[in-house]
């Protein structure tokens, strides 16, 4: 168990050596956005405070067929997937910024695993020492895999991949640091965090904390408007752009099956998650790949009610390729292939899974207003038969609207 001196030293080390992302231009990263953007704005008469309000919603109709010919009402999902309100700004000094984000749908509240209707997704304060070094204190996304850090409002499919669903480290309360040095014309980004390890609903910390670090390099220079964290090449990059990233999370003695997410455990377990990803864009083409792996010494346990529960130990890879048909048309075609392989320790609970998806998106105002039509085919154990147990196909139509 860590004493106060050890925790102080670890915090200092993270501040000095595990930071990440910032440009002088408009960015899509973890910090508050207070320049060059839309929404409803208010500024104090003496300029000692500023606040910007935004909202977005996703309305979804989804069909999933398991038997191959079932079109009953129970095969359809019709709901508001996300409804969020976000507030960004500063108080007293533009160096002291904040972000608050609230979610109002059941799927956004972590309710099914915790029985707590938690509407708070982000509540974090940032302090900017320089243009390329800042720190954060509060609750927001950990510096994990690229697709998870990327906003759900800037995805080219209606939902993130199954790799992200099984291995991501989500949000947590803690201390984070971000640093972005330049080596000539090449940006580097470093991020680090010490957090509770229990996710959004924790009231007190347990015996273990979570430690996360991530590094990125952009060997071909910066993307237009922070496009390395936006899916699809809507900016139509005139020169090739590439970002390569990787990181590691050590969640010591977490009390939840997914670390920061999942059901509560009767006895804690330690999760080790590694992630590697890259994104490439050029003249309407975009390709991204993501590999994640999780290890746990004993991934099978019980929940607080004595029922068997397991952490997803294993590995997975996700690949996406897309093309904007015309720079001004707003139409994009995309394909995605996802592969998940559970470790033999949890083979009694999970099967090897593959998902093939196709997507057609019409962007009216980039990702702020778009129509999405996706089709998918999910395969278990490498058996490409519709009637095979666990296999399914389906389609999703979604409208995204926001300011």
N, C-alpha and C positions, 0 to 999 in steps of 0.2 A: 504494500500500500504506500502511495507517495506521500511524503511530508511536504510542508509548505515551501521549504527551501528548494526541494527538487522540482516542484511545480513552477516556482519562480524562475529557476534556471532554464527549464524547458521552454517556458513562455518567451524568455529573452532570446533563446536560440532560434525559435521560430520567427520572431520579429526580425532577427538579423540575417537569417539564412534561408528561410522557407517562404518567400513572398510570391505576388503576381499580377496582373494585367492592367495596363493603362496606356492610353495614348493621349496626346494633347487634343486630338479630334474627338468627335462624338463616338462613344463606345457602347457596345452591348455586352456588359460584363456584370459582375456582382454588385458594384457600387451604385449609389444613387445617381440618377440622370437629372441634371439640372441645367443643361444647355441644349439649344437647338432642337426642341422637340414639341410635339403637339400635346393636346390635353387642355385642361382648364387650369389656368395659372393665377396665383395671387402673390403679390409682393407687398411687404410692409412699406409704409410711407417713408420710414427711415432706412429702408433696405436691410434691416436686421433679420428679416426672415423671408423665406420664399417657399411656396408649396405648389406642387403640380398634381392634379388628380387625373387618373386614367381608369378606364374600365375595359373589360373585354368579356365576351361570352362565346361559347361554342354550343350550338344546337345540333344534335346528332340523331340519326336514324341508322340502326345497324341490324343486319340480318346474319345469323349464323346457323348453318345446317350441319347437324352431326350425322343424321341417317341418310342424307342425300336427297330426300324428297319431302321433308317436313317443312311446311309453310304455315304452321300454326302460330297463333299470336305469341306464344311463349318463346318462339325463335327470334323475336324482334326486341331490340333495345331502342327505346325512344325516350330521350331525356336531354336535359341541359347538362352536358359533360362538365363544363367549367363556367363559373360566373365569378369574376374577380374584380376587386377594387384595389388600385395601387396609388400610393402617395409618396412622392419624392420631394426633397427640398433641403434647405439648410436653415440653421438658426444662429444668429449673432455673427457668424463668420462663415464665408463660403467654404472654408476648409473643414467645417464640421457639418456633415450631411447625414441624411437618414433615409431609410426606405421602410415603408409599411405596406404589406400586401395581405389582403383578407380574401378568403374563399368561402363561398356561400352554398356550394353543393355538397351533398353527402360524400361523394368520392374525393373531395378536396379536404375533408375534415379528419381523415384517419379514424373514422367512427367505427368501422366494422371490426378493426383489430383492438380498439381501446375502449369503446363505449363512451368516448368523450367527444362531443361535437366541437372540436377545436377549429375555429375559423381563422386563427392567426397562422399565416404561412411565413411571413417575413416581418421581423421587427428588429432592425439593426441600425447601429450608429457607426459612421465612418469618420476617421480623421485623416486628412491628406497632408502628409509632411512635405511632399514635393509632387510634381506632376507624374512621377513614375514610382512613388512609394506611398502606400496608404495602409491603414489597419482598420479592422472592424471588430465590434463587440456586440453580440446579440444573436438572434436566430435568423439564419438564412441558409442557402445552399452551401454544402461543403464543396471544396474544389475536387470533385470526383470526375467521372467520365464526361466527355464532351457533350453527348446528347442529353444527359441529365442537367448539366449546367445551362445548356441552351434552353431558352424559354419555350414552354409548350405552345406559346402563341406564334412561334416562328419555325414550326415543323412543316415538312412537306407531305407527311402522312398524318392521318387523323390522330394517331397515337405514337408514342415512342416504341422501340423494338422490344421483343421478348427478352433480349440480352439485358437491356436496361431494366426491365421489370424485375428480373431475378437477382441482379447483382448490384444495382446502384446503391449509393450510400446516402442519398437524399439530403434532407435538412437536419440541422442540429444547432444547439446553443453553445457558443464558445467564443474564443478569440481567434481571429484570422489575420494574416498579413499577406500583402500583395506587392510584388516588385517587378518592374519591366525595364531592364537595361537594354541598350542598343550596342551591338558590335558592328560598327560601320553602318550599313543599311539594313542589318538583320535584327529584328526584334526578338527578344527572349522574354518569357513570362514565367515567373515562379510564384507559387502559392503554398501556403501552409496553414494548418489549423490545429488547435487543441480544443476539443469539445466534449460534451457530457457522454456522448455515445448512445443516448437513449431516444433521440429524436425529438419531435415537436411537443409531446405531451408530458415530458418529465417535469416533476416538481422539485425533486432533489437528485443529486448525483449519487451513484453507487460507488463501489470500491474501485472501479476501473474507468478510465477515460478513453477517448478515441483520438488518434493522431493521424493526420492526413497531410500528404504533400503531393504537389503536382508541378511539372515543368513542361514548357512548350517552346518550340523554336519555329520561326517563320523564315525559312532560308531564301524565299523569293520576295521578301518584303511584306509589308502590311496589306491586308485585304481592304477593299473599299468599304467604308462605313462599318468596320468591325465585322465583316462578312464571314469570318472564321467561326462565328457563333450564330450563324443564320443558315438554315438549310436551303439549298437551291441557289443557283447563281442569278439572282434577280438583278444584281448590279452589272451583269455582263462584263466581267473582268477582261480588260483589253490585253493584259499580260498574265501569264500563268501565276497562280498563287497557291501556296502550299503551307499547311500548318501541321506539325507533328507533335504529339503530346503523350505523356504517360505519367502514372502516379501510383501511389500505394496508400492504403488505409489499414491501420491496426486498431481494431476496436477491442479493448481489453475488458473482458468479463461483462459483456453486454447482457441485459436482461430481456432482449427481444430477439426473435428468431431471425430477423433480417438486419440486426444491428440497430439502425435508427428506425426501422419499420418492422411490421409483423407482430405476431402474437407474443404475449408475455410468457417468459420461461419460469419454471419453478426453480431451476438452478442456472446460473449464468454460464455463458460460453464465450470464447474468444474467437473473433472472426478476422481473417487476413484477406484483404481484397486488393488485387492489382488490376490496372487498366491501362490500355494503350490504344491510341486512336490517331487518325489523320484525316484531313479534308483537303481536297484539291478543286480549284475552280478555274475555268477559262472559257470565255466567250459563250456563256450559256450552259456549258457542261459543268456538272458538279459530281464528285465522287467522294464518299466518305466510308471509312472502315473503322470498326471498333472491336477490340478483343478484351474480354474481362474474365478473370478467374478468381474464385474464392476458395479458401481453405479453412478448415476447422478440425481440431483434433477429434472431437466427438460431436458430430452435427445433429444427432438425434437425442431428443429429450422429451420433457412433458411440459404442458402449460400449467397455469396456476390451478386449473380444475382437474389436473391429472390426466388429461388427454395427450396422446402422443403428438409431438410437433418436431419439425426439423428445419435446420438452416439449409439453404440451397448451396451445397458444396459441389463445385464442378467448374465448367468453363463454357464460354460461348463466343461467337463472332457474328457481327452484323455488318452487312455491306449495302450501300445505297448508291444508285446511279441515276442521274436525272439530266434533262435537257429542256431549256426554255425555248419553245419553238420559234419565237420571234421576239426580239427585244421589246417591242411595243405591244405585242398581242396579249401578254399576260397568261398564256397557256403553257403548262409544263407537264411533261410526261416523266414518270419516275418508276423505278423498279427497286425492290428490296429483297434480299435473301438473308435469313436469320437461321443460325444453327446453335442449338443448346445441347450440351452433353453433361448429364449429372455424374458425379463421382459414384463409384460402386458402393460407397457407404450409405447412399440414399437411394439405391436402385429399387428398393421396395416401394418407394414413394413417388419417384419421378422417372420419366422415360426420355430417351433422346428425342428431340423435337426439331423439326425444320419448318420454316414458314416462308412461303413465296408470296410476295405482294406486288400489285401494280397500282399506280395512282395517276389520276388526271386532276390537275388543279387549275382553276381560273383565278388569277390574281387581279383584283380591281384596284386595290391600293396597297400593293405589296402584301405583307402578312397581316395587315390591319383589317382588310376586307377580302375574303376569298371563299370560293366554293371548292370542296374537295370530294372526289369520288374515288374510293379505294376498293379493290377486290383482293381477297387473300385465300390461300390454300395451306392448311396446317397438316403436317405429316408426323406421325409417331413411329419411332423405331425403324425408319427408313422404308416403310411399306407404303408405296404410293397407290393406295386404293381408297376410294371414298368411303366404302363401308367398313373399313378397318377401325377397330375400337380406338377412340381418341382423335381420329382424323376428322377434320371439318373444313368447310369452305364457307365463304360469306362475303358480304359487301357492306360498305359504310358510306353514307352521305353526310357531310358535315358543313355547316356554315360557320365561319369565324368572323366576328365583328367586334371592333374595338376602336378606341381613340388613344 
